[in-house]
Amino acid sequence: MAEDLFRYDLMVENALRGVVRDALRRALNHGLPGNHHFYLTFKTRAPGVEIPSYLIERYPDEMTIVLQFQYWNLEVEDQRFSVMLSFNDIRERLVVPYEALTGFADPSVQFGLQFQDGSASGSGDSDSDPDPTPPDGGGDAPADGGSGEVVSLDHFRKKK
């Protein structure tokens, strides 16, 4: 098997984290309709995570938060989100980069995603995207020496 120089695995992870960002934006703009609610699991010690120290002590590796009825000041940015939640009747602000996420679920529609540890992507820099630029040499021919044929998808489309 040829080496994946494009790192498609990282591109897919980035796209799926975008699904979470889009869901949070919809919740921000329209609220959570019906029975929708989100479970967000993240690495508490990942770069960019900001939570109170007592929560890190209680959840030294991973923590799951629920956005359903009582959350405040949800902010959704391109690389992270923040939200205020109540812990023992004390409101705390949590900041979570999408790269710190290990899971997302909306049980009301039986939808869920699991993510690889964001630090496995190399730099751990939440601003980094996988670089789709071919390596030096132009990338004109496939690495396995194949012909790189173009296949028309018209053959697979249903005829009208």
N, C-alpha and C positions, 0 to 999 in steps of 0.2 A: 504494500500500500504506500502511496506517495505521501510525503510529509506535507501537512497542512500549513503552508506558509501564510495563508490568509487569516488563520485562527478563527474559523467559522464558529467554533464553540464560544468564543468571547463575543462575537457579533450577535449570536442568538441570546446569550445572557443579557447583553445590553438592551436588546429589543424587548425581552420579557420584563426587564426592570422598567422599561418604558410603559408597559401595560399597567404596572402598579402606579406609576406616576400619573397616568391618564385616569385611572380609577379614582385616585385621591383628588385630582382636579375636578372630576365630576362631583364628588362628594362635597368639595369646597364650594362649587358653584351652584349645586342643586340640592344639597343635602343627601342623605341616604334614604332612598325611597323604599317603601314596603318593608320587607324583612332583611334588606341588605345590611350587612355588617362585615367589617374587615378584621382579620387576625393578621398581624404583622410581626414576624419573628426576626430578630436581628442579633448580631454579635455585639455585646455590650462594650467590648474593648477595641472595636474596630476604629481605624482612623476616622476622625470627624464626628463620632458619636458623642453627644453631650447629654448626660443624664446625671442626676445627683449621685454622690459617692455611696450613699446608703443602698441605692438600687444596684450599683456595681457589686457591692459586698454581698447583697442578697442573690444577685444573678451574675456570677463572675464570668460566665461564658456567653449565655444566650438568654434572651428575654422575649416574651410574647406580649404584645399589647392588643387591646380590642378597641376598635372605633365603632361605637354603636349609638348609645344614647347620650353619654356624658363625656364629651370632649369639647375643648374650646381652642380658639385661635389657631386653627389648622392653617398652615402655610405650606404651599407646594412650590418648590423651586425645581430647576432643571436637574440638579445633582443631589438634592436632599429634600426632606420635609421636616416640619416641626409641628408639634401639637402639645397642648396642655391637657394633662390627665390628673385625676385625683388619686392620691395614695394616702390612705388613712386620713381622709378629709383635708389633705393638703394638696393644693394644685401645684404641679411641677411641670416645667417645660422640658420636653425631650426633643432633641435634634438627631435625626437619623439619615445618614447618606444612603442612597439606594444600594450602593455597593456593600453596605453592611447587612443588607437583608439576606436571610437564609430561607425565608418562606413567606408566602402571602396566601390568604384564603378568604373567600366569601362563601361561607357554608350555606347561605340561603339559596344559592344556585349551584351548589356543589362544584365550585371552581377553586382550584388551588395551583400554586406554583412553588417549586423548590429551586433554590439557587445554590450554585457552588460557592464556597467561601470566597468572598471578593478579593482577599489577599492572594489567592491562587492565580489571579490574572497577571501577576508580575509586580508592577510598581505599587499597587494598592492606591494609586492616585485616582480619586474619584472623577477627575476631569479628563482622564485618558480614555480614548476610544481605541478599539483595535484598528491598526493602520491598514486600510485596504490597498495601499500602494504595493505593486509587485516589487520583489527584491531586485537589486541591481542585475541587469541583464535584460530588463524589459518584460520578462514573463511572457514572451510571444508563444513559446511552445510549452505544453504540459511537462512537468518535471519527470514523468514516467516515460517520456519519449513518444507518447501517443500522438495521433494526428490532430486532436483537438477539433473534431468534426462538429458542425453546428447541426442540431436536430430541429426540424420544424415541428411545432406543437399542433399544427393544423390537422395532422393525421389523427390526433387523439380527440379532437373536438367533435361534439355531436353535430350531425348535419341537420339543417332546418328543413 
